[in-house]
Amino acid sequence: MEIIVAKSSGFCFGVKRAINMADKCASEEKGDGIYTLGPIIHNPQVVKRLEESNVFVKKSLSEIDAGTVIIRSHGVKSEEYREAREKGLNIVDATCPFVKKAQDLVSQLTEDGYEVVVVGEKDHPEVKGLISYGSKKVLVAGSIAELVDMPRVARLGIVAQTTIPMEKLEDIVSFCLHKASELKVFNTICNATSTRQTESAEMARKVDVMIVVGGKNSANTRRLAEVCLAIQPMTYHIEVAAELDHAWFSGARRVGVTSGASTPEWLIEEVVSQIGEFATK
């Protein structure tokens, strides 16, 4: 059995940066504790490892009275950032630079008098953060259907969640051409996301079984699994090697392994090792 691992698998730039910053805090901080405002990334195994280094997840700033707060890679709401400053907390901003750029664009578009549409998932923490940098009228849309009742406006600006599929942005931009006299569009989708999806789709066409490794709470990993499943019915989304089933690989000659942007190399290596063991039995 041949096992092929996607070149783009493992941490993306923003996630790797955030984890490095958290590790640095853990090695240097000796004061009132280190906390992340929500999971620093969407990978339970990495979050657990950070807890073992005394970096703990808190759901809100009301749970943090002193110490260091790490802003997760997805970013936080603007009001949460202000509250952290007002409480005198030591802030370590691990917001992905691509997310930070999208936040700045939402803010600038609002200041310039544009109505704003954020293309993405309403409940995703990145999107919740993005809309907080605009006016109360910022709209969120994951599909055209969510914009059908939007009135025509003079000036409309569009910004995207960094991990959505390009076709979703393209569809909504095309629809919005008829909803505004002036349309300003910013493609804020991270290149790593589209590259990963493209490579994984190509791999899914060439293998008998496709394994997607990553947190079940990771939107980009779930989307990656959807992309692969549409091509290869024998696609499985797992978090850890223990979830692998020997029966999945019966008669398989080639197995593809890819991962979400928040999946560490060590988890991928464990998965590959386990599949290799299945091949020898």
Contacts in CASP RR format, 6 or more apart in sequence:
PFRMAT RR
TARGET T0000
AUTHOR 0000-0000-0000
METHOD contacts of the structure
MODEL  1
MEIIVAKSSGFCFGVKRAINMADKCASEEKGDGIYTLGPIIHNPQVVKRL
EESNVFVKKSLSEIDAGTVIIRSHGVKSEEYREAREKGLNIVDATCPFVK
KAQDLVSQLTEDGYEVVVVGEKDHPEVKGLISYGSKKVLVAGSIAELVDM
PRVARLGIVAQTTIPMEKLEDIVSFCLHKASELKVFNTICNATSTRQTES
AEMARKVDVMIVVGGKNSANTRRLAEVCLAIQPMTYHIEVAAELDHAWFS
GARRVGVTSGASTPEWLIEEVVSQIGEFATK
1 249 0 8 1.000
1 252 0 8 1.000
1 253 0 8 1.000
1 254 0 8 1.000
1 255 0 8 1.000
1 275 0 8 1.000
1 276 0 8 1.000
1 278 0 8 1.000
1 279 0 8 1.000
2 253 0 8 1.000
2 254 0 8 1.000
2 255 0 8 1.000
3 254 0 8 1.000
3 255 0 8 1.000
3 256 0 8 1.000
3 257 0 8 1.000
3 272 0 8 1.000
3 275 0 8 1.000
3 276 0 8 1.000
3 279 0 8 1.000
4 203 0 8 1.000
4 206 0 8 1.000
4 207 0 8 1.000
4 254 0 8 1.000
4 255 0 8 1.000
4 256 0 8 1.000
4 257 0 8 1.000
5 256 0 8 1.000
5 257 0 8 1.000
5 258 0 8 1.000
5 268 0 8 1.000
5 272 0 8 1.000
6 196 0 8 1.000
6 199 0 8 1.000
6 200 0 8 1.000
6 203 0 8 1.000
6 256 0 8 1.000
6 257 0 8 1.000
6 258 0 8 1.000
6 259 0 8 1.000
7 199 0 8 1.000
8 192 0 8 1.000
8 195 0 8 1.000
8 196 0 8 1.000
8 199 0 8 1.000
8 200 0 8 1.000
8 258 0 8 1.000
9 196 0 8 1.000
9 213 0 8 1.000
9 257 0 8 1.000
9 258 0 8 1.000
9 259 0 8 1.000
9 260 0 8 1.000
9 263 0 8 1.000
9 268 0 8 1.000
10 259 0 8 1.000
10 260 0 8 1.000
10 261 0 8 1.000
10 263 0 8 1.000
10 264 0 8 1.000
10 265 0 8 1.000
10 268 0 8 1.000
11 19 0 8 1.000
11 261 0 8 1.000
11 262 0 8 1.000
11 263 0 8 1.000
11 264 0 8 1.000
11 265 0 8 1.000
12 190 0 8 1.000
12 192 0 8 1.000
12 193 0 8 1.000
12 196 0 8 1.000
12 261 0 8 1.000
12 262 0 8 1.000
13 96 0 8 1.000
13 192 0 8 1.000
14 73 0 8 1.000
14 96 0 8 1.000
14 97 0 8 1.000
14 98 0 8 1.000
14 261 0 8 1.000
15 41 0 8 1.000
15 73 0 8 1.000
15 96 0 8 1.000
15 261 0 8 1.000
15 262 0 8 1.000
17 73 0 8 1.000
17 94 0 8 1.000
17 96 0 8 1.000
17 97 0 8 1.000
18 40 0 8 1.000
18 41 0 8 1.000
18 70 0 8 1.000
18 72 0 8 1.000
18 73 0 8 1.000
18 94 0 8 1.000
18 96 0 8 1.000
19 40 0 8 1.000
19 41 0 8 1.000
19 46 0 8 1.000
19 50 0 8 1.000
19 264 0 8 1.000
21 70 0 8 1.000
21 92 0 8 1.000
21 94 0 8 1.000
22 34 0 8 1.000
22 36 0 8 1.000
22 40 0 8 1.000
22 50 0 8 1.000
22 55 0 8 1.000
22 70 0 8 1.000
22 92 0 8 1.000
22 94 0 8 1.000
23 53 0 8 1.000
25 34 0 8 1.000
25 55 0 8 1.000
25 68 0 8 1.000
25 70 0 8 1.000
25 92 0 8 1.000
26 34 0 8 1.000
26 50 0 8 1.000
26 53 0 8 1.000
26 54 0 8 1.000
26 55 0 8 1.000
29 67 0 8 1.000
29 68 0 8 1.000
31 67 0 8 1.000
32 66 0 8 1.000
32 67 0 8 1.000
32 68 0 8 1.000
33 54 0 8 1.000
33 56 0 8 1.000
33 66 0 8 1.000
33 67 0 8 1.000
33 68 0 8 1.000
34 54 0 8 1.000
34 55 0 8 1.000
34 56 0 8 1.000
34 67 0 8 1.000
34 68 0 8 1.000
34 70 0 8 1.000
35 55 0 8 1.000
35 56 0 8 1.000
35 57 0 8 1.000
35 58 0 8 1.000
35 63 0 8 1.000
35 64 0 8 1.000
35 67 0 8 1.000
35 68 0 8 1.000
35 69 0 8 1.000
35 70 0 8 1.000
36 50 0 8 1.000
36 55 0 8 1.000
36 56 0 8 1.000
36 57 0 8 1.000
36 58 0 8 1.000
36 69 0 8 1.000
36 70 0 8 1.000
36 71 0 8 1.000
36 72 0 8 1.000
37 58 0 8 1.000
37 60 0 8 1.000
37 61 0 8 1.000
37 64 0 8 1.000
37 69 0 8 1.000
37 70 0 8 1.000
37 71 0 8 1.000
37 72 0 8 1.000
37 76 0 8 1.000
37 80 0 8 1.000
37 84 0 8 1.000
38 57 0 8 1.000
38 58 0 8 1.000
38 59 0 8 1.000
38 72 0 8 1.000
38 125 0 8 1.000
39 47 0 8 1.000
39 57 0 8 1.000
39 72 0 8 1.000
39 217 0 8 1.000
40 46 0 8 1.000
40 47 0 8 1.000
40 50 0 8 1.000
40 55 0 8 1.000
40 57 0 8 1.000
40 70 0 8 1.000
40 72 0 8 1.000
40 73 0 8 1.000
40 94 0 8 1.000
41 47 0 8 1.000
41 72 0 8 1.000
41 73 0 8 1.000
41 262 0 8 1.000
42 215 0 8 1.000
42 217 0 8 1.000
42 218 0 8 1.000
42 219 0 8 1.000
42 221 0 8 1.000
42 262 0 8 1.000
43 214 0 8 1.000
43 215 0 8 1.000
43 218 0 8 1.000
43 239 0 8 1.000
43 262 0 8 1.000
43 263 0 8 1.000
43 264 0 8 1.000
43 267 0 8 1.000
44 215 0 8 1.000
44 217 0 8 1.000
44 239 0 8 1.000
45 239 0 8 1.000
45 240 0 8 1.000
45 264 0 8 1.000
45 267 0 8 1.000
46 262 0 8 1.000
46 264 0 8 1.000
47 57 0 8 1.000
51 57 0 8 1.000
55 70 0 8 1.000
58 64 0 8 1.000
58 69 0 8 1.000
61 69 0 8 1.000
61 80 0 8 1.000
61 83 0 8 1.000
61 84 0 8 1.000
61 87 0 8 1.000
61 89 0 8 1.000
64 84 0 8 1.000
64 87 0 8 1.000
64 89 0 8 1.000
65 87 0 8 1.000
66 89 0 8 1.000
67 89 0 8 1.000
67 90 0 8 1.000
68 89 0 8 1.000
68 90 0 8 1.000
68 91 0 8 1.000
68 92 0 8 1.000
69 84 0 8 1.000
69 89 0 8 1.000
69 90 0 8 1.000
69 91 0 8 1.000
69 92 0 8 1.000
70 92 0 8 1.000
70 94 0 8 1.000
71 81 0 8 1.000
71 84 0 8 1.000
71 91 0 8 1.000
71 92 0 8 1.000
71 93 0 8 1.000
71 94 0 8 1.000
71 95 0 8 1.000
72 94 0 8 1.000
72 95 0 8 1.000
72 125 0 8 1.000
73 94 0 8 1.000
73 95 0 8 1.000
73 96 0 8 1.000
73 99 0 8 1.000
73 262 0 8 1.000
74 95 0 8 1.000
74 96 0 8 1.000
74 99 0 8 1.000
74 124 0 8 1.000
74 125 0 8 1.000
74 126 0 8 1.000
74 129 0 8 1.000
75 95 0 8 1.000
75 96 0 8 1.000
75 99 0 8 1.000
75 100 0 8 1.000
75 103 0 8 1.000
75 125 0 8 1.000
75 126 0 8 1.000
75 129 0 8 1.000
76 95 0 8 1.000
76 125 0 8 1.000
76 129 0 8 1.000
77 128 0 8 1.000
77 129 0 8 1.000
77 132 0 8 1.000
78 103 0 8 1.000
78 129 0 8 1.000
78 132 0 8 1.000
78 133 0 8 1.000
79 132 0 8 1.000
81 91 0 8 1.000
84 91 0 8 1.000
85 91 0 8 1.000
95 103 0 8 1.000
96 162 0 8 1.000
96 190 0 8 1.000
98 162 0 8 1.000
98 188 0 8 1.000
98 190 0 8 1.000
99 126 0 8 1.000
99 130 0 8 1.000
99 162 0 8 1.000
101 188 0 8 1.000
102 130 0 8 1.000
102 159 0 8 1.000
102 160 0 8 1.000
102 161 0 8 1.000
102 162 0 8 1.000
102 186 0 8 1.000
102 188 0 8 1.000
103 129 0 8 1.000
103 130 0 8 1.000
103 133 0 8 1.000
104 133 0 8 1.000
105 159 0 8 1.000
105 186 0 8 1.000
105 188 0 8 1.000
106 116 0 8 1.000
106 118 0 8 1.000
106 130 0 8 1.000
106 131 0 8 1.000
106 133 0 8 1.000
106 134 0 8 1.000
106 138 0 8 1.000
106 159 0 8 1.000
107 133 0 8 1.000
107 134 0 8 1.000
109 116 0 8 1.000
109 134 0 8 1.000
109 157 0 8 1.000
109 159 0 8 1.000
109 184 0 8 1.000
110 116 0 8 1.000
110 133 0 8 1.000
110 134 0 8 1.000
110 135 0 8 1.000
110 138 0 8 1.000
112 155 0 8 1.000
113 155 0 8 1.000
114 155 0 8 1.000
114 156 0 8 1.000
114 157 0 8 1.000
114 184 0 8 1.000
115 137 0 8 1.000
115 139 0 8 1.000
115 153 0 8 1.000
115 155 0 8 1.000
115 156 0 8 1.000
115 157 0 8 1.000
115 180 0 8 1.000
116 134 0 8 1.000
116 135 0 8 1.000
116 137 0 8 1.000
116 138 0 8 1.000
116 139 0 8 1.000
116 156 0 8 1.000
116 157 0 8 1.000
116 158 0 8 1.000
116 159 0 8 1.000
117 138 0 8 1.000
117 139 0 8 1.000
117 140 0 8 1.000
117 141 0 8 1.000
117 147 0 8 1.000
117 150 0 8 1.000
117 156 0 8 1.000
117 157 0 8 1.000
117 158 0 8 1.000
117 159 0 8 1.000
117 172 0 8 1.000
117 176 0 8 1.000
118 127 0 8 1.000
118 130 0 8 1.000
118 131 0 8 1.000
118 138 0 8 1.000
118 139 0 8 1.000
118 140 0 8 1.000
118 141 0 8 1.000
118 158 0 8 1.000
118 159 0 8 1.000
118 160 0 8 1.000
118 161 0 8 1.000
119 140 0 8 1.000
119 141 0 8 1.000
119 142 0 8 1.000
119 158 0 8 1.000
119 159 0 8 1.000
119 160 0 8 1.000
119 161 0 8 1.000
119 164 0 8 1.000
119 168 0 8 1.000
119 169 0 8 1.000
119 172 0 8 1.000
120 127 0 8 1.000
120 140 0 8 1.000
120 141 0 8 1.000
120 142 0 8 1.000
120 160 0 8 1.000
120 161 0 8 1.000
120 164 0 8 1.000
120 168 0 8 1.000
121 127 0 8 1.000
121 140 0 8 1.000
121 142 0 8 1.000
121 161 0 8 1.000
121 164 0 8 1.000
121 219 0 8 1.000
122 140 0 8 1.000
122 142 0 8 1.000
124 161 0 8 1.000
124 219 0 8 1.000
126 161 0 8 1.000
126 162 0 8 1.000
126 163 0 8 1.000
127 140 0 8 1.000
127 161 0 8 1.000
130 138 0 8 1.000
130 159 0 8 1.000
130 161 0 8 1.000
131 138 0 8 1.000
131 140 0 8 1.000
139 146 0 8 1.000
139 147 0 8 1.000
139 150 0 8 1.000
140 146 0 8 1.000
141 147 0 8 1.000
141 172 0 8 1.000
142 164 0 8 1.000
142 168 0 8 1.000
142 172 0 8 1.000
143 168 0 8 1.000
143 171 0 8 1.000
143 172 0 8 1.000
144 171 0 8 1.000
144 172 0 8 1.000
144 175 0 8 1.000
147 172 0 8 1.000
147 175 0 8 1.000
147 176 0 8 1.000
147 179 0 8 1.000
150 179 0 8 1.000
151 179 0 8 1.000
152 178 0 8 1.000
152 179 0 8 1.000
152 180 0 8 1.000
152 181 0 8 1.000
153 179 0 8 1.000
153 180 0 8 1.000
153 181 0 8 1.000
154 180 0 8 1.000
154 181 0 8 1.000
154 182 0 8 1.000
155 180 0 8 1.000
155 181 0 8 1.000
155 182 0 8 1.000
155 184 0 8 1.000
156 176 0 8 1.000
156 179 0 8 1.000
156 180 0 8 1.000
156 182 0 8 1.000
156 183 0 8 1.000
156 184 0 8 1.000
157 180 0 8 1.000
157 183 0 8 1.000
157 184 0 8 1.000
157 185 0 8 1.000
157 186 0 8 1.000
158 169 0 8 1.000
158 172 0 8 1.000
158 173 0 8 1.000
158 176 0 8 1.000
158 183 0 8 1.000
158 184 0 8 1.000
158 185 0 8 1.000
158 186 0 8 1.000
159 186 0 8 1.000
159 188 0 8 1.000
160 169 0 8 1.000
160 186 0 8 1.000
160 187 0 8 1.000
160 188 0 8 1.000
160 189 0 8 1.000
161 188 0 8 1.000
161 189 0 8 1.000
162 188 0 8 1.000
162 189 0 8 1.000
162 190 0 8 1.000
162 193 0 8 1.000
163 189 0 8 1.000
163 190 0 8 1.000
163 193 0 8 1.000
163 219 0 8 1.000
163 220 0 8 1.000
163 223 0 8 1.000
163 261 0 8 1.000
164 189 0 8 1.000
164 193 0 8 1.000
164 223 0 8 1.000
165 194 0 8 1.000
165 197 0 8 1.000
165 223 0 8 1.000
165 227 0 8 1.000
166 189 0 8 1.000
166 194 0 8 1.000
169 187 0 8 1.000
169 189 0 8 1.000
173 183 0 8 1.000
173 185 0 8 1.000
176 183 0 8 1.000
177 183 0 8 1.000
192 261 0 8 1.000
193 220 0 8 1.000
193 261 0 8 1.000
196 220 0 8 1.000
196 224 0 8 1.000
196 258 0 8 1.000
196 260 0 8 1.000
196 261 0 8 1.000
197 223 0 8 1.000
197 224 0 8 1.000
197 227 0 8 1.000
199 258 0 8 1.000
200 210 0 8 1.000
200 212 0 8 1.000
200 224 0 8 1.000
200 227 0 8 1.000
200 228 0 8 1.000
200 258 0 8 1.000
201 227 0 8 1.000
201 228 0 8 1.000
201 231 0 8 1.000
203 210 0 8 1.000
203 228 0 8 1.000
203 256 0 8 1.000
203 258 0 8 1.000
204 210 0 8 1.000
204 227 0 8 1.000
204 228 0 8 1.000
204 231 0 8 1.000
204 232 0 8 1.000
204 235 0 8 1.000
204 256 0 8 1.000
205 231 0 8 1.000
205 232 0 8 1.000
206 254 0 8 1.000
207 232 0 8 1.000
207 252 0 8 1.000
207 254 0 8 1.000
207 255 0 8 1.000
207 256 0 8 1.000
208 232 0 8 1.000
208 234 0 8 1.000
208 251 0 8 1.000
208 252 0 8 1.000
208 253 0 8 1.000
208 254 0 8 1.000
208 255 0 8 1.000
209 232 0 8 1.000
209 234 0 8 1.000
209 235 0 8 1.000
209 236 0 8 1.000
209 248 0 8 1.000
209 249 0 8 1.000
209 252 0 8 1.000
209 254 0 8 1.000
209 255 0 8 1.000
209 256 0 8 1.000
210 228 0 8 1.000
210 229 0 8 1.000
210 231 0 8 1.000
210 232 0 8 1.000
210 234 0 8 1.000
210 235 0 8 1.000
210 236 0 8 1.000
210 255 0 8 1.000
210 256 0 8 1.000
210 257 0 8 1.000
210 258 0 8 1.000
211 235 0 8 1.000
211 236 0 8 1.000
211 238 0 8 1.000
211 244 0 8 1.000
211 255 0 8 1.000
211 256 0 8 1.000
211 257 0 8 1.000
211 258 0 8 1.000
211 271 0 8 1.000
211 275 0 8 1.000
212 221 0 8 1.000
212 224 0 8 1.000
212 225 0 8 1.000
212 228 0 8 1.000
212 235 0 8 1.000
212 236 0 8 1.000
212 237 0 8 1.000
212 238 0 8 1.000
212 258 0 8 1.000
212 259 0 8 1.000
212 260 0 8 1.000
213 221 0 8 1.000
213 238 0 8 1.000
213 239 0 8 1.000
213 257 0 8 1.000
213 258 0 8 1.000
213 259 0 8 1.000
213 260 0 8 1.000
213 263 0 8 1.000
213 267 0 8 1.000
213 268 0 8 1.000
213 271 0 8 1.000
214 221 0 8 1.000
214 237 0 8 1.000
214 238 0 8 1.000
214 239 0 8 1.000
214 259 0 8 1.000
214 260 0 8 1.000
214 262 0 8 1.000
214 263 0 8 1.000
214 267 0 8 1.000
215 221 0 8 1.000
215 239 0 8 1.000
215 260 0 8 1.000
215 262 0 8 1.000
215 263 0 8 1.000
216 222 0 8 1.000
216 237 0 8 1.000
216 239 0 8 1.000
218 260 0 8 1.000
218 261 0 8 1.000
218 262 0 8 1.000
218 263 0 8 1.000
220 260 0 8 1.000
220 261 0 8 1.000
220 262 0 8 1.000
221 237 0 8 1.000
221 259 0 8 1.000
221 260 0 8 1.000
221 261 0 8 1.000
221 262 0 8 1.000
221 263 0 8 1.000
222 237 0 8 1.000
224 258 0 8 1.000
224 259 0 8 1.000
224 260 0 8 1.000
225 235 0 8 1.000
225 237 0 8 1.000
228 235 0 8 1.000
228 258 0 8 1.000
229 235 0 8 1.000
234 248 0 8 1.000
234 252 0 8 1.000
236 243 0 8 1.000
236 244 0 8 1.000
236 245 0 8 1.000
236 248 0 8 1.000
238 244 0 8 1.000
238 271 0 8 1.000
239 267 0 8 1.000
240 267 0 8 1.000
240 270 0 8 1.000
240 271 0 8 1.000
241 267 0 8 1.000
241 270 0 8 1.000
241 271 0 8 1.000
241 273 0 8 1.000
241 274 0 8 1.000
244 271 0 8 1.000
244 274 0 8 1.000
244 275 0 8 1.000
244 278 0 8 1.000
246 278 0 8 1.000
246 281 0 8 1.000
249 255 0 8 1.000
249 275 0 8 1.000
249 278 0 8 1.000
249 279 0 8 1.000
255 275 0 8 1.000
257 268 0 8 1.000
257 271 0 8 1.000
257 272 0 8 1.000
257 275 0 8 1.000
259 267 0 8 1.000
259 268 0 8 1.000
END
